[in-house]
Amino acid sequence: MPVTVCRRRWDDPDAVALRAAMTAELRHRYADRPDDPIHLPTAQVLSPGSVAWTGVAYTAEATPVGHAALRWCGPDLELKRMYVSPAHRGRGIAGGLLDVAREAAGQLGAVRIVLQTGDRQPDAIRRYEQAGYQPIPVFAPYDTLPYSRCFALTVRPPLILPPKVTVPA
C-alpha cells in the first residue's frame, strides 16, 4: 500500500489522534501490569519544544495511518511514538516511516537515533532490528520502567576531526 509521509507539527490533529490510538492500544496490551507504568508521565519524557520532526503517513485517500516523531536526546535524536494503525499493519508503512525518520535525522545533523519500546511489543522490536537498530543498554529516564527495551541506529558516521597540529613559526 503506497503511503506518503508528510512532515507535520507535533500538535497537528492527525498526529494527536494517532498518538491517542497508540496510548489506548498500549494500555490494553499492558493492562495486567497496573502497578508498572508503560509510559513515563509525558512531562518527564517529552516537551513539545524538544520535538525536532513529526511525520504522519497518509494513504492515497488521505487517511492518516502512521506516526513517528524525533526529539533531541543529548546529541542523539530519539524516535518517539512510532505507530501504525492496526488495520494497516503488514503493508510496509512502518518501514516507510522509519526510512523517512532516518532521512530527517540525517538532515537534522544527528549521528544516531535511539528509541525505547516495551517487552510486549515483539513486532515493533522485530521491525526495528530489521531496519538495522541494535540493542543498547536502557537509558534514562526509561531505566525506571522495568520492561524497557532500547535500541540505536547510526544515521551517519560521527565527524572525526584530525588532531590539531601546530607548526612552529
N, C-alpha and C positions, 0 to 999 in steps of 0.2 A: 504494500500500500504506500504510494508516494505521499510524503508529507513535506511540508515546508516549515522550517524552524525560523521563527521571527523573534527578533530582539524586542523585549517589552520592558516596561517599568515594573519594579517589584510589586507595586500596588495595582497593576493592571487587573481588571475584573476577571479575565480568563485565568491569569496566573493565580490569583487569590482562590478562585473556585477549585482549581486543580490541587492546590496545596491543602485545601479543606478536605477534599476527597481522599487525599493521601493520609491525612491525620485520622480520618474516620476508619479507613482500612487498617491502619496500624493499631489503633485502639482495639479493634476487633481481633486482630491477629495475636495481640499480646494480652488479651482480656483476662487470662488466668493468672497473670502476674500483677495483681492490683497493688502490691507493695513495692514493686520495682518499676520505676519510671521508664517509659520507652523514649521519651524526649526530655531534654533539659528544658526548663522554662525558656521561652523564646528570648527574653531579655538577656539570658546568660549566653546564648549561642549566637544570636543573630540580631544585629541592629540594621534596619533598612539602609542606613548610611554606609554600612560595610559591604553591601552588595555591589559588585562590580559589573555583573551581567546577569540578565534573566532571559531565558528563552522559552517560548511556547511553541509546541509542534501543532500544526493545523493540517487537517485533511484537505483534499481538493474542494470539499464543500464548506470549508472554513470552520469546521468543528474543532475546538481545542481538545487535543487528546494526550498531550505530554508536556512535562515541565522540567526544567533544570535551572539552577542558578549557581553562580560563582561568587564567593565572598572572600575578601582578603583575610588571611590567617597567617600573620607574620609575612614572610617573603613568598609564601605559597598562596595558591587560590584553593579554597575548599569547595567541593561540589556539594550543593545543598538541594534538598527537596526534589531529588530525581524521581520522577513518577510518570507512568504511562497508565491511562485508563484501562481497567481490566478487559473491556470488550475489544481493545485494540492491541493487546499484547501478542507477541509472537509474530509481528509483522515488520520488524526492523526499526521501529520507532525509537526504542531505547538506544540502539546503535547510532542512529542519526543524531539524537540529542547529544550523545557522548562525543561524537565527531565534531559537532558544531561547538560544543563547550570547550573541547581541546583547542580548536582554532581560535576561539575567543581568548582563551588563556594565553596562547602564544602571542596574540596581538596586544594583550594587556601587559606582556613582558614577564609573565610567570615562568619559572623553571619547572615547577611541579604542581600537580593537582593532588590534593589529599581528600579523603572522604571517610565518613563513619556510617556504618549500617548496623543492623541488628542480626542476631543469630537466627532469627526466624524468617529471614529473607534470602533463602538459598538461591532463588532465581536471580536476584539482584547481585549476589556475590558471584555467581557464575558469569553473569553478564560483564561485571567489572573485570574479572580475571580474563575473559575472552578479549576484552578491549585492551589488555596489557597492564592493568593495575596489579600491583604486588602488595601482599600483606605487609603491614608495618605495625609497630607497637601502638597500642591505643594512646592517643594524645589527649591532652587536656582541652576542653573540660569533660570529654567523654569517658575519662577514667573513673568517673563516678557512676557510670551506667554499666552494670555488671555484664551485660550481654553484647557489648560493643565489639564490632569488628572494624578495623581501619585498614585503608589501602592508600597507595600513592601511585602516581603515573608521572614519569618525567616527560615534560612537554618539549623541552629543548635542553641541550647541554648547558650547564652553567657557564657563564662567561669567566674564563680564567685569564687573568692579565699576566703578562710576563713579569718576572721580578724587576723591580726598579734598579736600573744600573746607573751609577754616577760615573761620569767621565772626568778625570782630572783636567783642570784648565790648562 
